[in-house]
Amino acid sequence: DSAQAQAFGDRGRYREAEVLQREVIALYTRRLGKEREVRELNRLATAYFVLGNIGADANNRTLACGGYRDSKAFISELERADRAPASGAARIRKFVDRNLERCTRGDSLSEFEQESDD
């Protein structure tokens, strides 16, 4: 579903992308439970990063910065618990950090970085 949300966003269907990505986040949140396992924390960090990217593409600063902030919170939880982020969250960490700096500065959303498959 997350891939479908990204595809909606790529086609300019931002509202549909946001709704679908929020459903993905809700699913992962339900799976998180009290144990807060590394795999689920990583999934949530990545899912919120995708939501932030959808917001940036949609020129919605509130959605973009909120998504990146929530992503950072899950990455930080992993680090505080001395549970290093797995490949997904570790890969996006630098993008999350730089985009949060851009949020703080009020930079244009067109300057935000999104993960690349390159």
N, C-alpha and C positions, 0 to 999 in steps of 0.2 A: 504493500500500500504506500509505503514511503516513496518508492520509485515512481509510482503513479502520481503522487502528489507533486514530485519534482517535474514530471512530464507535464502536468497541468500548468505549473508555473512557467515552464519553458514555452508553453503556447499562449501565455498571457492570461490564463484562467486562474487568476490569483485567489479569488474567493474560494473556488473549489479546492485549490491546492491547500489553502490554509485549513479548511474544514477537514479534509482527509488527513492532513498531517496531525491535526489535533486529535483525531481518532487514533492514530498510531501512538501518540503520546499517552493517551488514556489507556490503551491496551498495555503498554509497557509499565505504566504506573500501577495498574492492577496486578501485574506480575511481580512487581518489586517486593511487596510484602515486607515483613518485619526484618527479614534476614539481610535485605539490601545487598544482594549478591553483585559481585563485580560485573558479571555479564549484563545484568539488567541496568546497572548504573551507567555502563558504557553505552548501552542502547539508548537510554534516555538522553545522555549527553549529545549523542549524534543526532537523535530525533529533534532536539531543540535547536541544534545548529542548522539543520535543514529548515526548520520553521523560521529561523532568523534569515536565512538566505531567501526564502519565499518573501519575507517582509522587505528585504533590500530590493529584490526584483520588482516588487509591487510599489516601491517608493513609499513604504509605510514604516517610518522610523520607529514608532512604538512597537510594532510587531518585530522588526529586525533586532532592535537593541534588547527587547525583552527575551527573544529567543536565544540570543548570544549570552545574555546574563544567566539564564536558566541553564544553558549548556555548561557554562563556567562553574556554576554551583555544583553540578554533578562531577565534573572533573576535579574540583577542589575537594569534594567529599572523598573521592578515591585517594587523593594524595594525602589528606589528613589522616585517613585510616591506614596509611602506608600500604595501600593496595594500588600499585601503579596502574594507570589507565592502560587498557588493552589497545590493540592496534587502532580501532576506530576512534576512540577519544584521543589517544596520543597523536594520531595523524591530524586531527582538527584543532588541537590545542593552540597552535601558533596563530591560526586564522581567527579563532575565538578571541584570543588576547588582543590581537591587532584591531579587530573590529570593535571590541569594547573600548579601546583607546579612541577610535574614530567616533564612537557614540559620545564619549565624554567631550571630545573637541567640537562636536557638531558638524563633522565632515559630511560632505555630500554622500548619499547612499551609493552613488555610482563609483565611489572610491573604495567601497568595501570589497574585501577579498572573499572569494568562495573557493572551496576545495576544487582542485582540478584533477582530472584523470590523466593529465600529461605526465 
